[in-house]
Amino acid sequence: MYPLQRNRRLRTNAATRALVRETTITPNDFLVPLFVVEGQDIKDEIPSMPNYFRYSLDLLVAEVKSLWQLGLKSVLLFVKVPDNLKDNKGEEALNPNGLMQRAIKTVKNACPDMLVMTDVALDPYSIYGHDGIIENGVIKNDATATFLANMSISHAKAGADIVAPSDMMDGRILTIREALENNGYTNTGIMSYSAKYASAFYGPFRDALDSAPVDKINIPKDKKTYQMDYGNRLEALKETEMDIDEGADIVMVKPGISYLDILRDIKNNVNVPVAVYQVSGEYAMIKAAAEKGWLDHDQIMLETITAFKRAGADIIASYFAKDVVKLLNT
Protein backbone atom coordinates (compact mmCIF):
# COMPACT_ATOMS: atom_id res chain seq x y z
CA MET A 1 0.00 0.00 0.00
CA TYR A 2 1.36 3.38 -0.98
CA PRO A 3 1.62 6.04 1.77
CA LEU A 4 -1.46 8.18 2.23
CA GLN A 5 0.78 11.12 2.97
CA ARG A 6 3.27 12.03 0.28
CA ASN A 7 5.27 15.03 1.39
CA ARG A 8 6.50 15.64 -2.14
CA ARG A 9 3.01 16.70 -3.22
CA LEU A 10 3.62 20.10 -1.66
CA ARG A 11 6.97 20.42 -3.45
CA THR A 12 5.61 19.77 -6.93
CA ASN A 13 6.08 23.25 -8.39
CA ALA A 14 7.25 26.74 -7.44
CA ALA A 15 3.75 28.08 -6.80
CA THR A 16 2.93 25.29 -4.35
CA ARG A 17 6.25 25.64 -2.57
CA ALA A 18 5.69 29.36 -2.19
CA LEU A 19 2.16 28.82 -0.89
CA VAL A 20 3.26 26.57 1.97
CA ARG A 21 6.60 28.18 2.77
CA GLU A 22 6.96 28.63 6.53
CA THR A 23 9.58 31.39 6.49
CA THR A 24 9.45 34.40 4.18
CA ILE A 25 11.64 37.48 3.89
CA THR A 26 10.38 41.05 3.45
CA PRO A 27 12.08 44.47 3.49
CA ASN A 28 10.61 45.04 6.97
CA ASP A 29 12.95 42.37 8.36
CA PHE A 30 16.10 44.38 7.75
CA LEU A 31 18.28 46.84 9.56
CA VAL A 32 20.83 48.36 7.16
CA PRO A 33 24.31 49.19 8.54
CA LEU A 34 25.80 52.36 7.06
CA PHE A 35 29.38 53.60 7.37
CA VAL A 36 29.92 57.36 7.42
CA VAL A 37 33.14 59.35 6.88
CA GLU A 38 34.16 62.99 6.85
CA GLY A 39 34.62 64.79 3.55
CA GLN A 40 32.72 65.51 0.36
CA ASP A 41 31.74 63.36 -2.60
CA ILE A 42 33.14 60.19 -1.00
CA LYS A 43 31.83 56.74 -1.80
CA ASP A 44 34.74 54.59 -0.76
CA GLU A 45 34.55 50.83 -1.28
CA ILE A 46 35.82 48.79 1.66
CA PRO A 47 38.49 46.41 0.29
CA SER A 48 37.54 43.49 2.54
CA MET A 49 33.80 44.07 1.97
CA PRO A 50 33.32 44.15 -1.83
CA ASN A 51 30.47 46.37 -3.03
CA TYR A 52 30.03 47.94 0.39
CA PHE A 53 30.98 51.56 0.95
CA ARG A 54 31.79 54.37 3.33
CA TYR A 55 29.77 57.51 2.53
CA SER A 56 30.39 61.17 3.15
CA LEU A 57 27.32 63.00 4.41
CA ASP A 58 26.43 64.49 1.01
CA LEU A 59 26.31 61.05 -0.65
CA LEU A 60 24.66 59.48 2.38
CA VAL A 61 21.53 61.40 1.41
CA ALA A 62 21.14 59.60 -1.91
CA GLU A 63 21.86 56.21 -0.35
CA VAL A 64 19.24 56.67 2.34
CA LYS A 65 16.64 57.74 -0.22
CA SER A 66 17.51 54.70 -2.33
CA LEU A 67 17.00 52.40 0.65
CA TRP A 68 13.63 53.97 1.40
CA GLN A 69 12.46 53.50 -2.18
CA LEU A 70 13.29 49.80 -1.88
CA GLY A 71 11.15 49.55 1.25
CA LEU A 72 14.08 49.45 3.69
CA LYS A 73 13.00 51.60 6.62
CA SER A 74 15.70 51.22 9.29
CA VAL A 75 19.41 52.05 9.35
CA LEU A 76 22.20 51.54 11.85
CA LEU A 77 24.87 54.24 11.70
CA PHE A 78 28.61 53.80 12.26
CA VAL A 79 31.25 56.52 11.90
CA LYS A 80 34.92 56.40 10.93
CA VAL A 81 36.57 58.94 13.18
CA PRO A 82 39.75 60.75 12.07
CA ASP A 83 42.82 59.72 14.05
CA ASN A 84 43.43 63.24 15.33
CA LEU A 85 40.07 63.17 17.15
CA LYS A 86 40.69 59.91 18.98
CA ASP A 87 41.71 59.61 22.63
CA ASN A 88 41.34 57.16 25.51
CA LYS A 89 38.02 58.54 26.74
CA GLY A 90 36.25 59.14 23.43
CA GLU A 91 35.48 62.78 24.12
CA GLU A 92 34.72 63.43 20.43
CA ALA A 93 31.72 61.12 20.79
CA LEU A 94 30.00 63.85 22.83
CA ASN A 95 30.62 66.63 20.31
CA PRO A 96 27.15 67.96 19.36
CA ASN A 97 28.58 68.71 15.93
CA GLY A 98 30.46 65.40 15.66
CA LEU A 99 30.22 63.12 12.67
CA MET A 100 27.65 60.79 14.26
CA GLN A 101 25.43 63.67 15.35
CA ARG A 102 25.57 65.22 11.88
CA ALA A 103 24.92 61.83 10.28
CA ILE A 104 21.77 61.38 12.35
CA LYS A 105 20.49 64.79 11.29
CA THR A 106 21.43 64.14 7.67
CA VAL A 107 19.40 60.94 7.54
CA LYS A 108 16.42 62.49 9.27
CA ASN A 109 16.48 65.53 6.97
CA ALA A 110 16.74 63.34 3.88
CA CYS A 111 14.10 60.85 4.96
CA PRO A 112 12.19 61.91 8.09
CA ASP A 113 10.39 58.58 8.49
CA MET A 114 13.54 56.47 8.34
CA LEU A 115 14.19 54.78 11.69
CA VAL A 116 17.69 55.71 12.82
CA MET A 117 19.67 53.50 15.17
CA THR A 118 23.14 54.50 16.29
CA ASP A 119 26.19 52.56 17.36
CA VAL A 120 27.03 53.41 20.97
CA ALA A 121 30.59 52.30 21.63
CA LEU A 122 33.99 53.82 22.26
CA ASP A 123 36.10 51.80 19.81
CA PRO A 124 35.71 54.17 16.81
CA TYR A 125 36.85 57.04 19.06
CA SER A 126 39.54 55.20 21.03
CA ILE A 127 43.25 55.48 20.35
CA TYR A 128 43.43 51.89 21.58
CA GLY A 129 40.55 50.46 19.51
CA HIS A 130 38.71 49.24 22.60
CA ASP A 131 35.08 49.63 23.64
CA GLY A 132 36.00 51.04 27.01
CA ILE A 133 38.16 53.50 28.88
CA ILE A 134 41.52 51.99 29.82
CA GLU A 135 43.33 52.61 33.09
CA ASN A 136 46.54 50.72 33.96
CA GLY A 137 45.84 48.17 31.26
CA VAL A 138 42.28 47.45 32.46
CA ILE A 139 38.98 48.23 30.74
CA LYS A 140 37.07 50.29 33.31
CA ASN A 141 33.52 49.03 33.33
CA ASP A 142 31.57 51.63 35.32
CA ALA A 143 33.35 54.68 33.97
CA THR A 144 32.71 53.38 30.46
CA ALA A 145 29.01 52.76 31.17
CA THR A 146 28.60 56.34 32.40
CA PHE A 147 30.30 57.67 29.30
CA LEU A 148 28.10 55.52 27.05
CA ALA A 149 25.05 56.98 28.76
CA ASN A 150 26.25 60.48 27.92
CA MET A 151 26.92 59.37 24.35
CA SER A 152 23.37 58.01 24.14
CA ILE A 153 21.96 61.34 25.31
CA SER A 154 23.97 63.11 22.62
CA HIS A 155 22.57 60.79 19.95
CA ALA A 156 19.03 61.22 21.23
CA LYS A 157 19.39 65.00 21.14
CA ALA A 158 20.52 64.74 17.51
CA GLY A 159 17.38 62.77 16.63
CA ALA A 160 18.23 59.07 17.00
CA ASP A 161 15.20 56.84 17.45
CA ILE A 162 17.08 53.95 19.05
CA VAL A 163 20.57 53.73 20.54
CA ALA A 164 22.46 50.47 20.14
CA PRO A 165 25.19 49.90 22.77
CA SER A 166 27.60 47.31 21.37
CA ASP A 167 30.24 47.35 24.11
CA MET A 168 29.21 44.51 26.48
CA MET A 169 29.99 46.45 29.68
CA ASP A 170 28.09 45.16 32.72
CA GLY A 171 25.15 47.32 33.75
CA ARG A 172 25.38 49.74 30.85
CA ILE A 173 21.76 49.22 29.77
CA LEU A 174 20.43 50.36 33.14
CA THR A 175 22.84 53.31 33.17
CA ILE A 176 21.75 54.35 29.67
CA ARG A 177 18.06 53.79 30.37
CA GLU A 178 18.12 55.91 33.51
CA ALA A 179 20.02 58.68 31.73
CA LEU A 180 17.51 58.74 28.87
CA GLU A 181 14.58 58.80 31.29
CA ASN A 182 16.11 61.49 33.47
CA ASN A 183 16.78 63.71 30.45
CA GLY A 184 13.29 63.41 28.99
CA TYR A 185 14.08 60.89 26.22
CA THR A 186 11.49 58.40 27.36
CA ASN A 187 10.65 57.36 23.80
CA THR A 188 14.23 56.69 22.75
CA GLY A 189 14.67 52.94 22.45
CA ILE A 190 17.62 50.73 23.30
CA MET A 191 18.73 47.83 21.15
CA SER A 192 21.28 45.99 23.23
CA TYR A 193 24.00 43.82 21.78
CA SER A 194 23.15 41.36 24.53
CA ALA A 195 24.93 38.24 23.31
CA LYS A 196 27.97 39.60 21.49
CA TYR A 197 30.72 37.06 21.17
CA ALA A 198 34.48 37.59 20.94
CA SER A 199 34.55 36.44 17.34
CA ALA A 200 37.07 36.31 14.52
CA PHE A 201 34.28 37.28 12.11
CA TYR A 202 34.65 41.02 12.83
CA GLY A 203 37.87 41.66 10.90
CA PRO A 204 36.51 43.49 7.83
CA PHE A 205 34.32 45.73 10.01
CA ARG A 206 37.36 46.84 11.99
CA ASP A 207 39.08 47.61 8.71
CA ALA A 208 36.07 49.68 7.65
CA LEU A 209 36.23 51.88 10.75
CA ASP A 210 39.91 51.50 11.65
CA SER A 211 38.80 50.29 15.08
CA ALA A 212 40.83 47.16 15.74
CA PRO A 213 42.56 46.89 19.13
CA VAL A 214 46.13 48.18 18.96
CA ASP A 215 49.09 45.99 19.83
CA LYS A 216 50.78 47.89 22.64
CA ILE A 217 52.36 46.91 25.91
CA ASN A 218 49.90 46.94 28.85
CA ILE A 219 46.92 47.22 26.49
CA PRO A 220 44.60 44.21 26.04
CA LYS A 221 45.26 42.71 22.61
CA ASP A 222 41.68 41.51 22.14
CA LYS A 223 38.19 42.07 23.53
CA LYS A 224 37.80 38.82 25.42
CA THR A 225 37.50 40.46 28.85
CA TYR A 226 34.15 41.94 27.85
CA GLN A 227 32.83 40.15 24.76
CA MET A 228 31.52 36.63 25.35
CA ASP A 229 33.44 33.35 25.05
CA TYR A 230 32.14 31.58 21.96
CA GLY A 231 32.11 28.28 23.85
CA ASN A 232 29.30 29.52 26.12
CA ARG A 233 25.58 29.08 25.56
CA LEU A 234 23.76 29.55 28.87
CA GLU A 235 25.65 32.76 29.53
CA ALA A 236 23.99 34.32 26.46
CA LEU A 237 20.54 33.86 27.96
CA LYS A 238 21.73 35.25 31.31
CA GLU A 239 23.19 38.34 29.62
CA THR A 240 20.04 38.87 27.58
CA GLU A 241 17.64 38.51 30.48
CA MET A 242 19.68 40.97 32.51
CA ASP A 243 19.59 43.51 29.68
CA ILE A 244 15.81 43.20 29.41
CA ASP A 245 15.46 43.69 33.16
CA GLU A 246 17.62 46.82 32.85
CA GLY A 247 15.42 48.33 30.14
CA ALA A 248 16.45 46.99 26.72
CA ASP A 249 13.65 47.19 24.15
CA ILE A 250 15.36 44.94 21.59
CA VAL A 251 18.11 42.39 22.14
CA MET A 252 20.71 41.16 19.68
CA VAL A 253 22.83 38.11 18.95
CA LYS A 254 26.14 38.76 17.16
CA PRO A 255 27.57 37.22 14.96
CA GLY A 256 24.91 35.33 13.05
CA ILE A 257 25.46 32.10 11.17
CA SER A 258 27.65 30.39 13.81
CA TYR A 259 25.19 31.31 16.59
CA LEU A 260 21.82 30.10 15.33
CA ASP A 261 21.44 27.92 18.43
CA ILE A 262 21.88 30.99 20.62
CA LEU A 263 19.39 32.93 18.53
CA ARG A 264 16.75 30.19 18.94
CA ASP A 265 17.44 29.83 22.68
CA ILE A 266 16.91 33.53 23.22
CA LYS A 267 13.83 33.72 21.00
CA ASN A 268 12.26 30.88 22.97
CA ASN A 269 12.86 32.59 26.30
CA VAL A 270 12.20 36.31 25.93
CA ASN A 271 9.25 38.52 25.06
CA VAL A 272 11.00 41.38 23.28
CA PRO A 273 12.07 41.58 19.62
CA VAL A 274 15.27 39.68 18.87
CA ALA A 275 17.81 40.92 16.33
CA VAL A 276 20.73 39.16 14.73
CA TYR A 277 23.77 40.71 13.04
CA GLN A 278 25.15 39.04 9.93
CA VAL A 279 28.60 40.48 10.43
CA SER A 280 31.31 41.62 8.05
CA GLY A 281 33.25 38.35 8.05
CA GLU A 282 30.14 36.43 7.06
CA TYR A 283 29.52 38.90 4.25
CA ALA A 284 33.15 38.75 3.10
CA MET A 285 33.26 34.94 3.01
CA ILE A 286 30.22 34.73 0.76
CA LYS A 287 31.59 37.44 -1.50
CA ALA A 288 34.99 35.78 -1.75
CA ALA A 289 33.61 32.30 -2.46
CA ALA A 290 31.23 33.70 -5.07
CA GLU A 291 34.06 35.59 -6.78
CA LYS A 292 35.97 32.30 -7.01
CA GLY A 293 32.91 30.65 -8.56
CA TRP A 294 32.69 28.19 -5.68
CA LEU A 295 29.21 29.25 -4.52
CA ASP A 296 26.12 30.81 -6.06
CA HIS A 297 26.14 34.28 -4.48
CA ASP A 298 22.42 35.02 -4.57
CA GLN A 299 21.30 31.57 -3.44
CA ILE A 300 23.72 31.49 -0.51
CA MET A 301 22.74 35.04 0.42
CA LEU A 302 19.06 34.13 0.54
CA GLU A 303 19.69 30.85 2.33
CA THR A 304 21.64 32.47 5.16
CA ILE A 305 19.13 35.30 5.58
CA THR A 306 16.29 32.76 5.70
CA ALA A 307 18.21 30.75 8.29
CA PHE A 308 18.33 33.76 10.59
CA LYS A 309 14.62 34.34 10.38
CA ARG A 310 13.82 30.64 10.68
CA ALA A 311 15.96 30.50 13.82
CA GLY A 312 13.88 33.27 15.38
CA ALA A 313 15.22 36.66 14.31
CA ASP A 314 12.66 39.45 14.20
CA ILE A 315 15.28 41.88 12.87
CA ILE A 316 18.25 41.10 10.63
CA ALA A 317 21.16 43.53 10.42
CA SER A 318 22.92 42.63 7.19
CA TYR A 319 25.18 44.16 4.56
CA PHE A 320 23.18 42.12 2.08
CA ALA A 321 19.89 43.89 2.87
CA LYS A 322 19.81 46.01 -0.27
CA ASP A 323 20.82 43.12 -2.52
CA VAL A 324 18.26 40.77 -0.97
CA VAL A 325 15.39 43.22 -1.43
CA LYS A 326 16.38 43.94 -5.03
CA LEU A 327 16.44 40.18 -5.69
CA LEU A 328 13.05 39.68 -4.07
CA ASN A 329 11.60 42.46 -6.22
CA THR A 330 12.70 40.87 -9.50
N, C-alpha and C positions, 0 to 999 in steps of 0.2 A: 504494500500500500504506500502510495506516495505521500509525503508530508502534507498536512492540511495547511500549514503555514510555510510559505516560501518567502523568505526575506528578500530575495532578489526581485520580487515583483515591484517593490518600491524603489528599485534602482534601475528600472528598465530604460528610462530616458531622462534627459536633462530637466524637463518640465516636472516630472514626478519627483526627482531628487530635490529640486528646489522647493517643491510644495511641502515636503516632509522634513526639510533640513531643520535641525534643532538649534543651530547656532548661526546667526547671520550678523554681518558687519554693516554699519551705517556710518556716515560722517559724524554723527553725534557721539560715537564711541571714543573719538580721538582728542588728545591734547597735543598740540604741535609745539615742540621745542624750537626756539628761535635764538640765534646767536647775534649779538649786537656789538659793533665796534665804533670807535670814534672816526671822524673823517667825513668826506663827501664822495658820493658816487662810487662807493665800495660795495662790490659783490664778490667776495673772496672765497673761492672754493677751498675747503679743508682737505689737505692732501690725503689724510687717512680716512676721510669720509666722502668718497666720490659723489658728486652731484648734491652736496650739501654745503651751505654757504654761511659766511658771516656777512651781515648787512650793516652799512651805515644808516643813520636814522632816515635820510632822505629816500633811500631805496627800500627801507623797511615798510614804508607807507604802501608801496605798490604790492609788496609781498603779502601784507596783511589783507589788503583788498582782494587779492587773488584767492587767498585762503577762504575768505568769506563767501566769495562767489561759488566756490566749490562746496559750500555747506559746512566748512570747518569753522567752528564757533569759539574755540578756546585755544589760547597760546600760553606757553611757559617761557618766560624771558630769562636769558643769561647774558652777562656782559663780559667782554674781554677788556680788562682794565690796563691802561698803560703802566709800564714798570715804575715810572717816576711817581705814581700815585699810590703805590703799594707800601704798606708798613706791617708791623706785627699786630696791630690792633684793628686794622681795617677802617680807619677813620673816614676814608673817602666814601665808604658805603653810606654814611649819614649825610653826605653833601646833598642839599635839596636840589641842586642843579647838576648832580652826578649823572653818569651815563644811564644807569638803571632808571632813575627818576624821570629823565627826559624820554627814555624809551617807553615807559608806561604812558606818559602823556601823548607821545607820538602815536601809539597804537589807538588810544582812546579818541584822539582827534580824527584819525583816519577812519576809524570804524567804531563808533560809540558803543555798539551792542556787543562787540567782541569781549569775551570773558578773558581777563588778564590775570594770570598767575605769575608770581615772581620767585626766583630762586633766592632763598635767604640762607646765606652761608658766607664764611669769611675767605674761603680759599681763592676766589678770584682777586681779592684785595690784599692777600697776605704775601709778604716777601718770602715766606717759607712754604707756601702752597698747602697750608693746612686749614682745616675748618674751624680752628680755635686759636685763641690767644695763647702764646707759649711763654712760660716763665721757667727758667732753669731746666729747660729740656722737657717740660711737662705741659700737656694741653690742659689749660685751666677751664674746668667745666662750668662753674657758676658765673665766673666773669664773662665767659663766652655767651652763656645763655642770656645774661643781662644785655650784652651788646646786640645779640640777635633780636631781642625784643625792641630795642631802639631802631634797628634796621627795619623791622616790620612796620613800626609806626611811620617811618619815613616813606616806605612803599605805599602804605595806606593813604597817607596824605597826598601822594602823587596820583592816586586813583586806582591802585591795584584792588581787584575784587577778592583775590585769595593769595595769601602768602604761603610759600612752600619751603619750610625749613628742612634742609637736606644734610644737616651736620651730625646728627646722632648724639648730641649732648644730652645727658640725663636731665629731665625736668624742664627742658626748654619750651615744651608746648604750654605748660602751665604758666611759665614766665611770660611768654608771648601773649597768651590768651588774656591774662590779667592786664597786661600793658595795653592791649587793644581795647579792652572793656573800660579801663580807667581813663583812656583818652577819647572816648566817644565813638570808637570804631567797632560798634557792636555787630555790624553786619559784614565785617571783613572776615572771610573764612580762613581756615588753616587746613592745608593739605600736608600732612606729616609724612616724611620719608620714615615710616615706622620700622620697617624691616629692610634696612639698607646694609648689604653685605660688603665686606672687604674683598672686592672682586678684581680679577685681572681683566675684566671686560671693559674697564673705564678708560683705557689708554687713549683712544682717539679723541674722546671728550676733553681730556686734559691737554691734548695738543691744541684743540680748538680754542681753549681759553687760556692756555699757558698757565695751568693751575696745578701741575704735578708737584708733589712734595720735593723739596730740594734735598740734595745729599750734602749735609753739613754736619760737622761734629756737634754732638749734644742736641741735635734736632731729630725727632722721630723720622725714620726713613719711609714709613708707610702709615696707613690710617687704621691699623689694627687695634689700637687702644680705644677707639670709639666706634668704628664700623664693626658689624657683626662677623663672627667666625662662620665661614660657609659650611662648616660641619654641623651647625646647630639648627634645630627645627623648633623645639618647644620654646626656645628663647624668643623667636619671632612673634609668637602669639602673646607672650608676656609683654614684650615691648609695645606691641600694637594695642593691647588692652589698656596699658598704662597711658598711652597717648590719647586714647579716647576718653579715659577718665579725666585727663588734664584739659580736654577741650578741643581735640582734633575733630574736624568735620568730615575729612576724607583721610584715609590711610593708604600708604603705598608700599608695594614690594619692589625692590630693585636689587639686581637686574631681573630680567624676565625669563628667558627660555630655560635656564638651569634651575629655576625656582618655582616651577609650576605647582609642586607639592605644597610649598609654603603659601602660595596664592590661594589654593583650594582650602587649606587649613584655616586661613584667616577668613575667607569668605564664609565658611561654614560656622564661624564662631562670633562674628560681629554684626552689628546692625547699622553700619554706616557704609557709604560707598567705598569701594576698594579699587585703587589704581595699581597699574603695573607700568614699569618703565622698560621698554625695549631699548637697551643702552647702545652706546656708540660701537662697542666691540661686536655686538650682535649684528648691527647694521653693516659694519665693515666686513665681517666674515661672509655675509651673503653677497655683498657687492664683489668681493674678491673672487669668490668661487664662481659667480656668474660671469665675471670677466674672463675667467679661464675656460669657460664653457663646461664646467663640471656640474652646474646646477641650473635649472630654469628659474631665473630671477623672479618673475612675477608669481609663479606657482609657489615657490618657497616663501616669498613675502606674504602671500595670502594665507598659507598654511600656518605660519608662525603667529600671525595676527589672530587667526581663528582659534589657535591653541590658547592664547591668552584669555580670550573671551569665554571659551569653553571651560577653562579652569576657574573662572569666576570673576574676571576683571570687569568692573563697570566702566572704567576709564583706562584708555591705553595711550600712554605717552610714547610716541614713535616717530623716528625720522622718516619713516615710510608713509606717514599719514597722507600726504599730498598724492603720492604715487598710487596708494591703495584706492583712494576716492576717485581719482581719474580712471583707474582700471574698472572700478565698479560702475562708473558712468558710461562706459563704452558698450 
